[in-house]
Amino acid sequence: MNNFRLTSFLTSNIDIDKNNLESMVSQCKTKFVKKGEYLLKEGEKCKHSFFVEHGLLRQYALDDKGKEHILQFAPENWIVTDRESVYFDQPSAYYIQALENTNTILFEESLILHLSKQDPLFLEFNNKLLHNHIRQLQRRITLLISATAEERYLDFVRLYPDLLLRVPQWQIASYLGITAESLSRVRKELATKS
Amino acid sequence: MNNFRLTSFLTSNIDIDKNNLESMVSQCKTKFVKKGEYLLKEGEKCKHSFFVEHGLLRQYALDDKGKEHILQFAPENWIVTDRESVYFDQPSAYYIQALENTNTILFEESLILHLSKQDPLFLEFNNKLLHNHIRQLQRRITLLISATAEERYLDFVRLYPDLLLRVPQWQIASYLGITAESLSRVRKELATKS
């Protein structure tokens, strides 16, 4: 499988030499999932972080009434996982599903930890990944508690510029924590403004 | 200053010997803030993680209309910081303020990274802290996009059992992302149920 995106992702985030890079990439497994298939279901233990080489994943939770709540989309170059489940070895509260046919590369937590102990560069790389994740989650919370529906939508467009045509509207509304009707109104108002 | 809580926090989270523990604790500075004083203001670069030895802090953002939105409370044994600002060396979008007279112990990011490189135990400790943070943020997002006001309030009580009498109601409502009126209604309904 082509792992062009992973190689590019690594070299742009870590000052790694060619041999170490090839050694790391060769230790990662790959997995292909068809549109609609799952990489993780609620109640299972999540064992990997999934890097999206090509395609689109979504991570969501299901509430008691069977309603889906989308935590994250992961198009090309994104990593998706349930870190709580992986790290604390607990059953996951989430589903990770393919919205398109998707090629993923699997990071094992043990490999990352092993490489971090061997090489300070990997330690810093992993630290950077975790802090990026924290930054993204913190921004999401601030938007959810303080921003209007329009502000949340504009942030979505900035964060995921190419997803507007790849994801159904109701799923974007679910990610934003608003109703499909509110999203439709916001889009109309923005269209009138511009 | 008494650092009983920090010592206890460290020994319960990391398998550390007495000499290493004393060496680490002795390298941490302390800071006392009076009720109402700030450890961080919007626009400043956050330089530390603050461990609360005694007292109570809150982290909040201010929107364009001057409204406060509370991201986190930090009573005893909690750590509060703006990891985005510390790690990416960016001006913070948050305030960290004392709600009571508070004794804090300061972790410098460079000390944590230095210790992580020297000792795999610290690497795992820091990893655990980051994953705990991610776990908490992820739960908060899931609650914000999927839970009712009552469910959010019950989660708050579980997470911060001793804060109900230490924090004004409007600040709890701000943390929950609901109005003070909604919080008041939820509390009345719960009182009727029990």
Interface residues (C-beta under 8 A of the other chain):
Chain A: A61 D63 K67 H69 I70 L71 D82 R83 E84 Y87 F88 A93 L113 S116 K117 P120 L123 E124 N126 N127 K128 L130 H131 H133 I134 R135 L137 Q138 R140 I141 T142 L144 I145 S146 A147 S174 Y175 G177
Chain B: A61 D63 K67 H69 I70 L71 D82 R83 E84 Y87 F88 A93 L113 S116 K117 P120 L123 E124 N126 N127 K128 L130 H131 H133 I134 R135 L137 Q138 R139 R140 I141 T142 L144 I145 S146 A147 S174 Y175 G177
